[in-house]
Amino acid sequence: MEDSEKDEPILNFLDYFDLYDCQKYHYKKIIQYALNIYNILGYGYKEHIYVNALNIDLSYHGYLYGNEVIIPILYKNIQIGFERADTIIYNPLQVIIEFKAQTAKLSNKEIIQLQKYLINYNNNEIKYGILFNFGIKFECIICSKDKFIKYSDLESN
């Protein structure tokens, strides 16, 4: 299968969101990196193994990112606690990435967690997040603070 044929389902998936072509390019690449990690490592490792693997690809391709980034939780503009996002990419695009390594399919609980990060991170500065599950079957969900789309049918080798 040619690369352009492999890219088509991912690009169609990304059309659900109002993204510029340059943003689609980077989302597609990040999804491809994660899928490649899944194809090489498979499932069964703890979450941090997949985070570390993606860090290698992000660094190699020049992405600026941080891990275990603190997301403050505010009540009446007073911080009452915090959560930690697995990875936030800052440049060339801004996106929060959450990793799961669970045998069960992703549920609304994990989606809501990511949506809360998007809402609470710097007053909605980051518009989209990606949720990966390196479970028995690879799953990918892209979401904004108010909608999401699952794409768990990506083909693995």
Contacts in CASP RR format, 6 or more apart in sequence:
PFRMAT RR
TARGET T0000
AUTHOR 0000-0000-0000
METHOD contacts of the structure
MODEL  1
MEDSEKDEPILNFLDYFDLYDCQKYHYKKIIQYALNIYNILGYGYKEHIY
VNALNIDLSYHGYLYGNEVIIPILYKNIQIGFERADTIIYNPLQVIIEFK
AQTAKLSNKEIIQLQKYLINYNNNEIKYGILFNFGIKFECIICSKDKFIK
YSDLESN
7 28 0 8 1.000
9 151 0 8 1.000
9 153 0 8 1.000
9 154 0 8 1.000
10 28 0 8 1.000
10 31 0 8 1.000
10 32 0 8 1.000
10 151 0 8 1.000
10 154 0 8 1.000
11 24 0 8 1.000
11 28 0 8 1.000
13 142 0 8 1.000
13 149 0 8 1.000
13 151 0 8 1.000
14 24 0 8 1.000
14 27 0 8 1.000
14 28 0 8 1.000
14 142 0 8 1.000
16 142 0 8 1.000
16 149 0 8 1.000
17 128 0 8 1.000
17 142 0 8 1.000
17 144 0 8 1.000
17 149 0 8 1.000
19 27 0 8 1.000
19 128 0 8 1.000
22 92 0 8 1.000
22 93 0 8 1.000
23 93 0 8 1.000
26 92 0 8 1.000
26 93 0 8 1.000
27 93 0 8 1.000
27 95 0 8 1.000
27 128 0 8 1.000
27 130 0 8 1.000
27 142 0 8 1.000
29 61 0 8 1.000
30 54 0 8 1.000
30 58 0 8 1.000
30 89 0 8 1.000
30 95 0 8 1.000
30 97 0 8 1.000
30 130 0 8 1.000
31 130 0 8 1.000
31 140 0 8 1.000
31 154 0 8 1.000
33 54 0 8 1.000
33 57 0 8 1.000
33 58 0 8 1.000
33 61 0 8 1.000
34 50 0 8 1.000
34 54 0 8 1.000
34 130 0 8 1.000
34 132 0 8 1.000
34 134 0 8 1.000
34 138 0 8 1.000
34 140 0 8 1.000
35 138 0 8 1.000
35 140 0 8 1.000
35 154 0 8 1.000
35 156 0 8 1.000
36 57 0 8 1.000
37 50 0 8 1.000
37 53 0 8 1.000
37 54 0 8 1.000
37 57 0 8 1.000
37 134 0 8 1.000
38 50 0 8 1.000
38 134 0 8 1.000
38 138 0 8 1.000
38 156 0 8 1.000
39 156 0 8 1.000
39 157 0 8 1.000
41 49 0 8 1.000
41 50 0 8 1.000
41 53 0 8 1.000
41 134 0 8 1.000
42 134 0 8 1.000
43 101 0 8 1.000
43 103 0 8 1.000
43 134 0 8 1.000
43 135 0 8 1.000
43 136 0 8 1.000
44 101 0 8 1.000
44 134 0 8 1.000
44 135 0 8 1.000
45 101 0 8 1.000
45 134 0 8 1.000
46 101 0 8 1.000
47 86 0 8 1.000
47 99 0 8 1.000
47 100 0 8 1.000
47 101 0 8 1.000
47 134 0 8 1.000
49 101 0 8 1.000
50 99 0 8 1.000
50 101 0 8 1.000
50 132 0 8 1.000
50 134 0 8 1.000
51 67 0 8 1.000
51 86 0 8 1.000
51 87 0 8 1.000
51 99 0 8 1.000
54 87 0 8 1.000
54 97 0 8 1.000
54 99 0 8 1.000
55 65 0 8 1.000
55 67 0 8 1.000
55 87 0 8 1.000
58 65 0 8 1.000
58 87 0 8 1.000
58 89 0 8 1.000
63 89 0 8 1.000
63 91 0 8 1.000
63 92 0 8 1.000
64 89 0 8 1.000
64 90 0 8 1.000
64 91 0 8 1.000
64 92 0 8 1.000
65 87 0 8 1.000
65 88 0 8 1.000
65 89 0 8 1.000
65 90 0 8 1.000
66 87 0 8 1.000
66 88 0 8 1.000
66 89 0 8 1.000
66 90 0 8 1.000
67 86 0 8 1.000
67 87 0 8 1.000
68 84 0 8 1.000
68 85 0 8 1.000
68 86 0 8 1.000
69 84 0 8 1.000
69 85 0 8 1.000
69 87 0 8 1.000
69 88 0 8 1.000
70 82 0 8 1.000
70 83 0 8 1.000
70 84 0 8 1.000
71 82 0 8 1.000
71 83 0 8 1.000
71 84 0 8 1.000
71 85 0 8 1.000
71 117 0 8 1.000
71 120 0 8 1.000
71 121 0 8 1.000
72 79 0 8 1.000
72 81 0 8 1.000
72 82 0 8 1.000
72 120 0 8 1.000
73 79 0 8 1.000
73 80 0 8 1.000
73 81 0 8 1.000
73 82 0 8 1.000
73 83 0 8 1.000
73 120 0 8 1.000
74 80 0 8 1.000
74 120 0 8 1.000
83 113 0 8 1.000
83 116 0 8 1.000
83 117 0 8 1.000
83 120 0 8 1.000
85 96 0 8 1.000
85 97 0 8 1.000
85 98 0 8 1.000
85 117 0 8 1.000
85 121 0 8 1.000
86 97 0 8 1.000
86 98 0 8 1.000
86 99 0 8 1.000
87 96 0 8 1.000
87 97 0 8 1.000
87 98 0 8 1.000
87 99 0 8 1.000
88 94 0 8 1.000
88 95 0 8 1.000
88 96 0 8 1.000
88 97 0 8 1.000
88 121 0 8 1.000
88 126 0 8 1.000
89 95 0 8 1.000
89 97 0 8 1.000
94 125 0 8 1.000
94 126 0 8 1.000
94 127 0 8 1.000
95 126 0 8 1.000
95 128 0 8 1.000
95 129 0 8 1.000
95 130 0 8 1.000
96 114 0 8 1.000
96 117 0 8 1.000
96 118 0 8 1.000
96 121 0 8 1.000
96 126 0 8 1.000
96 128 0 8 1.000
96 129 0 8 1.000
96 130 0 8 1.000
97 129 0 8 1.000
97 130 0 8 1.000
97 131 0 8 1.000
97 132 0 8 1.000
98 110 0 8 1.000
98 113 0 8 1.000
98 114 0 8 1.000
98 117 0 8 1.000
98 129 0 8 1.000
98 130 0 8 1.000
98 131 0 8 1.000
98 132 0 8 1.000
99 132 0 8 1.000
99 133 0 8 1.000
99 134 0 8 1.000
100 106 0 8 1.000
100 110 0 8 1.000
100 131 0 8 1.000
100 132 0 8 1.000
100 133 0 8 1.000
100 134 0 8 1.000
100 135 0 8 1.000
101 133 0 8 1.000
101 134 0 8 1.000
101 135 0 8 1.000
102 133 0 8 1.000
102 135 0 8 1.000
103 135 0 8 1.000
103 136 0 8 1.000
105 133 0 8 1.000
105 137 0 8 1.000
105 139 0 8 1.000
105 152 0 8 1.000
106 131 0 8 1.000
106 133 0 8 1.000
106 139 0 8 1.000
106 141 0 8 1.000
106 150 0 8 1.000
106 152 0 8 1.000
110 131 0 8 1.000
110 133 0 8 1.000
110 141 0 8 1.000
111 131 0 8 1.000
111 141 0 8 1.000
111 143 0 8 1.000
111 148 0 8 1.000
114 129 0 8 1.000
114 131 0 8 1.000
114 141 0 8 1.000
114 143 0 8 1.000
115 143 0 8 1.000
115 144 0 8 1.000
115 145 0 8 1.000
115 146 0 8 1.000
115 148 0 8 1.000
117 129 0 8 1.000
118 124 0 8 1.000
118 126 0 8 1.000
118 127 0 8 1.000
118 128 0 8 1.000
118 129 0 8 1.000
118 143 0 8 1.000
118 144 0 8 1.000
118 145 0 8 1.000
119 145 0 8 1.000
124 145 0 8 1.000
127 144 0 8 1.000
127 145 0 8 1.000
128 142 0 8 1.000
128 143 0 8 1.000
128 144 0 8 1.000
129 142 0 8 1.000
129 143 0 8 1.000
129 144 0 8 1.000
130 140 0 8 1.000
130 141 0 8 1.000
130 142 0 8 1.000
131 139 0 8 1.000
131 140 0 8 1.000
131 141 0 8 1.000
131 142 0 8 1.000
131 143 0 8 1.000
132 138 0 8 1.000
132 139 0 8 1.000
132 140 0 8 1.000
133 139 0 8 1.000
133 140 0 8 1.000
133 152 0 8 1.000
137 152 0 8 1.000
138 152 0 8 1.000
138 154 0 8 1.000
138 156 0 8 1.000
139 150 0 8 1.000
139 151 0 8 1.000
139 152 0 8 1.000
140 150 0 8 1.000
140 151 0 8 1.000
140 152 0 8 1.000
140 154 0 8 1.000
141 148 0 8 1.000
141 149 0 8 1.000
141 150 0 8 1.000
141 151 0 8 1.000
141 152 0 8 1.000
142 148 0 8 1.000
142 149 0 8 1.000
142 151 0 8 1.000
143 149 0 8 1.000
END
